[in-house]
Every structure is written in C-alpha cells, then in structure tokens.
Amino acid sequence: MQTSTITSATLSSSVIAVPPLARNSDETLNATENEKQIRHLESGGVTTLLYGGNAILYHVALSEYASLLELLATAAAETTLVIPSVGPAYGTMMEQATVLGEFSFPTAMILPQRDVTTSSGVATAVRRFVEKAQRPALLYIKHEGYIDVADVRRLMEDNLLSGIKYAIVRDNPSDDDYLRALTDNVDTGRVVSGIGEQPALLHLRDFQLSGFTSGCVCIAPSRSMELLHALQSGDYTTAGKIQSSFRPLEDLRNSINPVRVLHRAVELAGIAQMGPLLPLLSDIEPGQIASIQDAACQLLEWERQGATSSVS
C-alpha cells in the first residue's frame, strides 16, 4: 500500500475508484473476494481506492474497523493508495481516529451527513479529527449547505485537507455557483469530481478539477482510465464517446440506487462475489437483476475488448 503524502499529482494520477465491500453470508468481511475486486482494478491501471459510501462504511461497526483497515492495507499492491472513511457521526470518527493511528493510511475521508450539522461545526470536527488522527482529511462535500466555502478555504490554508471530493448533484453540472466559488478560493488540483463518469467531463473542462471518483470503474477500470487521460489531454470528443458507454449502468444506478446496484453489478459481471449488503440497506429487487446484469456484462465486455486491442 502506498503511504506517501497526497499531492495534487496523486489525485490526478488515477481515477479514484469507490468500490463496494465484499462480505460473507454472515456479514463478516470476505478477504478473498475483496482482493479479487482490487486486483481487477489494479489490472486496469487504477492506483487509488476510496472505501466510503459504496462500501457502506456509514454502517460499519467500530468493533470491525481495525480488521477492515488491516484487510485493505494488506490487499492492495505497494503502489496502490487506499483511502478509508470515517464517520459520519462525530463520536464515531473520533474513535476511528484512534484506530487509524495504528495504520499508515496517509488520509481518511470524513463521510458527510445532513440536518444535524452546521458549517462551523463541520469545520471544528475536521480540525479535531485531523489533530487526533495525525493526518489530513479528505473532505466530502455532498449536500448543499454542508460547509461554507470560507470554512473550506481556512481548512485548506491550515493544511488540514488532503483534498476535496465534490459531489453535489445538479440538474446542470456546468451551472454551479458553489463549485465556482470553491474553485475560486482553493487550489483546483486538490478538488476531484465525486459523482462518477457522467459529470466528469464538465467538471474537469469547465472547473479544472483534477480528477474524478467512480463506481463503474470497478467493472471497466482501463476504460475509465482512458476517460481520465482524454479529459486531461483536452480530447473532449473521445471523452464524450467513452462517457456514453458508461451511461447504461450509471442510469440504472441513478434510477434505482447507486450503492445497491453497484454492489450487485460487480457480482453479476463475475468479478467478485460481494455477498449481502449491510442493513440499513437492502438488496435489489429480483425484477431488476436482468437489466443490471446486462449493463454490467456489456461494460465488462467493452473493457475486455480494450485489453485485447492493446495487446494485438
């Protein structure tokens, strides 16, 4: 596992994969199947893994946290950066900070929540977590009003943030006053688009964000990396074509549920057996399986076609 300090170059060097987490039938962690998922991502050139919402770390037991970190630290290749998550509750993240102190992860993402937060309260929580964990935090901005730009700027100026995952969904991603204000006040090299392949083109082209996170990269890693490279080189025509191939599975995730669909799509594509989802979530409906399997298998076949053409 890579343990170097995270820089703007780190954030832009790879699509940031956000994988699901494989579990056994009794809901314990499944090391073998998680390693299969990681090897698949690494085989496609992905070198950054972020375990957060898709891994359902919102609901992980504190008693399981150390074994989870141990699994992730040992499963990843030496060149792979792994970012675990903490929270979203303040008390949980502070206790997790103590556990993190036993490991060499260079950062951890603070999972966001809403309704029981204020901007200054979030900023205080970030400061206290960083002080206790002795490493910067990755800030996840998912909800409007979660944290003011001025508070983000102060956290960045005080070197408390390794980066920012920006994921507020807009009907028109190019019309985003908050993101414009954010990028006017912090280094855009530290901000990544956090909503998958679909808004990545607009976010990287119009707001100069450094990279993007993805769930569907778990099925087509080399193709997602091709999208990143096309965006970074300014080849937006190619980027648009690649982006469109991810849309069928992305549309299913958006219409049903992003976490539940991805969890089962990885399994239906034959990449790894993911097992049950933790409550408070439930599995997809039986009538949804066929469409998800079709989209996932088509995406994997497209991935394999790319691998074949690169060899020949």
C-alpha positions as CSV (number, residue, x, y, z in Angstrom):
1,M,0.0,0.0,0.0
2,Q,1.3,3.5,-0.9
3,T,1.7,5.7,2.1
4,S,3.3,8.8,0.6
5,T,1.9,12.2,1.3
6,I,-1.0,13.0,-1.0
7,T,-0.4,15.8,-3.5
8,S,-2.3,17.3,-6.4
9,A,-0.3,14.9,-8.7
10,T,-1.6,12.0,-6.6
11,L,-5.2,13.0,-7.0
12,S,-4.8,13.4,-10.8
13,S,-2.8,10.3,-11.4
14,S,-5.6,7.8,-11.3
15,V,-9.4,7.5,-11.4
16,I,-10.4,7.3,-7.8
17,A,-12.2,4.0,-7.5
18,V,-15.0,3.8,-4.9
19,P,-15.5,0.0,-4.6
20,P,-18.2,-1.9,-2.8
21,L,-17.1,-4.2,0.1
22,A,-17.5,-7.9,-0.2
23,R,-18.9,-9.8,2.8
24,N,-19.6,-13.4,3.6
25,S,-23.1,-14.7,4.1
26,D,-22.8,-14.0,7.8
27,E,-21.9,-10.3,7.0
28,T,-18.2,-10.7,8.1
29,L,-15.5,-9.4,5.8
30,N,-14.5,-11.5,2.8
31,A,-10.8,-11.0,2.2
32,T,-10.6,-13.2,-0.9
33,E,-13.4,-11.6,-2.8
34,N,-12.3,-8.1,-1.9
35,E,-8.8,-8.9,-3.2
36,K,-10.4,-10.1,-6.5
37,Q,-12.1,-6.7,-6.8
38,I,-8.8,-4.9,-6.0
39,R,-6.8,-7.0,-8.5
40,H,-9.3,-6.2,-11.2
41,L,-9.0,-2.5,-10.6
42,E,-5.2,-2.6,-10.5
43,S,-5.1,-4.7,-13.7
44,G,-6.8,-1.7,-15.4
45,G,-4.2,0.8,-14.2
46,V,-6.2,2.2,-11.2
47,T,-3.9,3.1,-8.3
48,T,-6.3,4.9,-5.9
49,L,-9.1,3.2,-4.0
50,L,-11.5,5.1,-1.8
51,Y,-13.7,3.0,0.6
52,G,-16.7,5.1,1.5
53,G,-20.4,5.1,0.6
54,N,-20.3,2.2,-1.9
55,A,-18.6,0.1,0.7
56,I,-21.3,1.1,3.2
57,L,-18.8,2.4,5.7
58,Y,-21.7,4.5,7.0
59,H,-22.9,1.4,8.8
60,V,-19.7,-0.4,9.7
61,A,-19.3,-1.4,13.4
62,L,-16.5,0.2,15.3
63,S,-15.5,-3.3,16.6
64,E,-14.9,-4.3,12.9
65,Y,-12.9,-1.2,11.9
66,A,-9.4,-2.4,12.7
67,S,-9.9,-5.7,10.9
68,L,-11.3,-3.7,7.9
69,L,-8.3,-1.5,7.8
70,E,-6.0,-4.5,8.1
71,L,-7.7,-6.1,5.2
72,L,-7.4,-3.1,2.9
73,A,-3.8,-2.4,3.9
74,T,-2.7,-5.9,3.1
75,A,-4.8,-6.5,0.0
76,A,-3.6,-3.5,-2.0
77,A,-0.4,-3.5,-4.1
78,E,2.6,-1.5,-2.9
79,T,1.8,1.2,-5.5
80,T,-1.9,1.5,-4.7
81,L,-3.2,4.3,-2.5
82,V,-6.1,3.2,-0.2
83,I,-8.3,5.8,1.5
84,P,-10.6,4.6,4.2
85,S,-13.5,6.6,5.5
86,V,-14.6,7.6,9.0
87,G,-17.9,8.9,10.5
88,P,-20.3,10.2,9.7
89,A,-21.1,10.7,13.4
90,Y,-18.7,12.9,15.3
91,G,-18.2,10.4,18.1
92,T,-17.6,7.5,15.6
93,M,-15.0,9.4,13.7
94,M,-13.1,10.4,16.8
95,E,-12.9,6.8,18.0
96,Q,-12.0,5.7,14.5
97,A,-9.2,8.2,14.6
98,T,-7.6,6.3,17.4
99,V,-7.8,3.0,15.4
100,L,-6.3,4.8,12.3
101,G,-3.3,5.7,14.4
102,E,-2.2,2.1,14.3
103,F,-2.0,2.1,10.5
104,S,-0.2,4.1,7.7
105,F,-3.0,5.3,5.6
106,P,-2.0,8.9,4.6
107,T,-5.5,10.2,4.8
108,A,-9.1,9.3,5.5
109,M,-12.3,10.7,4.1
110,I,-14.9,12.1,6.5
111,L,-18.4,10.8,5.4
112,P,-20.9,13.6,5.3
113,Q,-24.3,13.8,6.9
114,R,-27.1,16.4,6.9
115,D,-29.7,18.0,9.1
116,V,-27.6,17.7,12.3
117,T,-24.7,19.8,11.2
118,T,-23.6,23.4,10.7
119,S,-20.7,24.7,8.6
120,S,-18.6,25.9,11.6
121,G,-19.5,22.6,13.4
122,V,-18.2,20.6,10.5
123,A,-15.0,22.6,10.3
124,T,-14.4,22.1,14.0
125,A,-15.0,18.3,13.6
126,V,-12.5,18.2,10.8
127,R,-9.9,20.0,12.9
128,R,-10.3,17.7,15.9
129,F,-10.3,14.6,13.7
130,V,-7.0,15.7,12.0
131,E,-5.4,16.5,15.3
132,K,-6.3,13.1,16.8
133,A,-5.6,11.0,13.7
134,Q,-2.4,12.9,12.9
135,R,-3.0,13.0,9.2
136,P,-5.1,15.3,6.9
137,A,-8.6,14.5,6.0
138,L,-10.4,14.2,2.6
139,L,-13.4,16.4,2.8
140,Y,-16.6,15.1,1.1
141,I,-19.0,17.8,0.1
142,K,-22.2,16.1,-0.9
143,H,-25.0,18.3,0.3
144,E,-25.9,21.9,-0.3
145,G,-25.2,24.0,2.9
146,Y,-22.9,21.3,4.4
147,I,-19.9,23.7,4.7
148,D,-19.3,27.2,3.6
149,V,-16.6,28.0,1.1
150,A,-14.9,30.3,3.6
151,D,-14.6,27.4,6.1
152,V,-13.2,25.1,3.4
153,R,-10.6,27.7,2.5
154,R,-9.4,28.1,6.1
155,L,-9.1,24.3,6.5
156,M,-7.1,24.1,3.3
157,E,-4.9,27.1,4.3
158,D,-4.2,25.4,7.6
159,N,-3.0,22.2,5.7
160,L,-5.8,20.1,7.3
161,L,-7.1,18.7,4.0
162,S,-5.6,16.2,1.6
163,G,-8.3,17.0,-0.9
164,I,-12.0,17.6,-1.6
165,K,-14.5,15.2,-3.1
166,Y,-17.2,17.3,-4.6
167,A,-20.5,15.5,-5.2
168,I,-23.4,17.9,-5.0
169,V,-25.7,16.8,-7.8
170,R,-27.0,19.5,-10.1
171,D,-29.6,19.3,-13.0
172,N,-26.9,21.2,-15.0
173,P,-23.4,20.5,-13.6
174,S,-22.0,23.4,-15.5
175,D,-24.3,25.8,-13.6
176,D,-22.9,25.5,-10.1
177,D,-22.4,28.7,-8.1
178,Y,-21.0,26.8,-5.1
179,L,-18.4,24.9,-7.1
180,R,-17.4,28.1,-8.9
181,A,-16.9,29.8,-5.6
182,L,-15.0,26.8,-4.2
183,T,-12.6,26.7,-7.2
184,D,-12.1,30.5,-6.9
185,N,-10.9,30.0,-3.3
186,V,-8.9,26.8,-3.2
187,D,-6.4,25.0,-5.4
188,T,-8.4,23.1,-8.1
189,G,-5.7,20.5,-8.1
190,R,-7.0,19.4,-4.7
191,V,-10.6,19.1,-5.8
192,V,-12.0,16.0,-7.6
193,S,-15.4,15.4,-9.2
194,G,-17.2,12.9,-7.0
195,I,-20.2,11.8,-9.0
196,G,-18.8,9.2,-11.5
197,E,-18.2,9.4,-15.2
198,Q,-21.3,11.5,-16.2
199,P,-20.4,14.9,-14.8
200,A,-16.7,14.4,-15.0
201,L,-16.3,16.0,-18.5
202,L,-18.0,19.2,-17.4
203,H,-16.2,19.3,-14.0
204,L,-12.8,18.8,-15.5
205,R,-13.3,21.0,-18.5
206,D,-15.2,23.9,-17.1
207,F,-14.0,23.9,-13.5
208,Q,-10.5,22.5,-13.9
209,L,-10.9,19.8,-11.3
210,S,-8.0,17.4,-11.1
211,G,-9.8,14.1,-11.5
212,F,-12.9,12.1,-10.7
213,T,-14.2,9.3,-8.5
214,S,-16.1,6.4,-10.0
215,G,-18.1,3.3,-9.0
216,C,-18.4,1.8,-12.5
217,V,-14.6,1.8,-12.8
218,C,-14.9,-1.3,-10.7
219,I,-16.1,-3.1,-13.8
220,A,-14.2,-1.2,-16.6
221,P,-11.1,0.2,-15.0
222,S,-8.9,0.7,-18.1
223,R,-11.8,2.4,-19.9
224,S,-12.4,4.7,-17.0
225,M,-8.6,5.5,-17.0
226,E,-8.9,6.2,-20.8
227,L,-11.6,8.7,-19.9
228,L,-9.4,10.4,-17.4
229,H,-6.5,10.7,-19.8
230,A,-8.8,12.0,-22.6
231,L,-10.1,14.7,-20.3
232,Q,-6.6,15.6,-19.1
233,S,-5.4,16.0,-22.7
234,G,-8.4,18.1,-23.7
235,D,-9.7,15.4,-26.1
236,Y,-13.3,16.0,-25.2
237,T,-14.8,14.3,-28.2
238,T,-13.1,11.0,-27.3
239,A,-14.1,11.6,-23.6
240,G,-17.7,12.0,-24.6
241,K,-17.7,8.8,-26.5
242,I,-16.2,6.9,-23.6
243,Q,-18.6,8.6,-21.2
244,S,-21.6,7.4,-23.2
245,S,-20.6,3.8,-22.8
246,F,-20.8,4.0,-19.0
247,R,-24.2,5.6,-19.2
248,P,-26.4,2.4,-19.2
249,L,-25.1,1.2,-15.9
250,E,-24.9,4.7,-14.5
251,D,-28.5,5.3,-15.4
252,L,-29.6,2.2,-13.6
253,R,-27.6,3.3,-10.5
254,N,-29.3,6.7,-10.6
255,S,-32.8,5.3,-11.1
256,I,-32.6,2.5,-8.5
257,N,-29.9,3.2,-6.0
258,P,-26.2,3.8,-6.7
259,V,-24.8,1.7,-3.9
260,R,-27.2,-1.3,-4.2
261,V,-26.9,-1.5,-8.0
262,L,-23.1,-1.3,-8.0
263,H,-22.7,-3.9,-5.2
264,R,-24.7,-6.4,-7.2
265,A,-23.4,-5.4,-10.6
266,V,-19.8,-6.3,-9.7
267,E,-21.1,-9.8,-8.7
268,L,-23.3,-10.2,-11.8
269,A,-20.4,-9.3,-14.0
270,G,-18.4,-12.2,-12.5
271,I,-15.7,-10.0,-11.0
272,A,-16.2,-10.9,-7.3
273,Q,-18.9,-12.3,-5.0
274,M,-20.0,-9.4,-3.0
275,G,-22.4,-11.1,-0.6
276,P,-25.1,-9.2,1.4
277,L,-25.5,-5.5,1.9
278,L,-25.4,-4.3,5.5
279,P,-28.7,-3.1,7.0
280,L,-29.9,-0.3,6.9
281,L,-29.8,-1.1,3.1
282,S,-31.5,-4.0,1.3
283,D,-30.7,-5.8,-1.9
284,I,-32.1,-5.0,-5.4
285,E,-35.5,-6.5,-6.4
286,P,-35.5,-9.7,-8.4
287,G,-37.1,-7.9,-11.3
288,Q,-34.1,-5.6,-11.5
289,I,-31.5,-8.3,-11.8
290,A,-31.6,-8.9,-15.6
291,S,-31.2,-5.2,-16.6
292,I,-28.3,-4.7,-14.2
293,Q,-26.6,-7.9,-15.3
294,D,-27.0,-7.0,-19.0
295,A,-25.5,-3.5,-18.4
296,A,-22.7,-4.8,-16.2
297,C,-21.7,-7.6,-18.6
298,Q,-21.8,-5.3,-21.6
299,L,-19.5,-2.9,-19.7
300,L,-17.1,-5.7,-18.8
301,E,-17.0,-7.0,-22.4
302,W,-16.1,-3.5,-23.6
303,E,-13.4,-3.4,-21.0
304,R,-12.0,-6.8,-22.3
305,Q,-12.2,-5.6,-25.9
306,G,-9.9,-2.7,-25.0
307,A,-7.4,-5.0,-23.3
308,T,-7.4,-7.3,-26.3
309,S,-6.8,-4.4,-28.8
310,S,-3.9,-3.0,-26.7
311,V,-2.2,-6.4,-26.8
312,S,-2.6,-7.0,-30.5
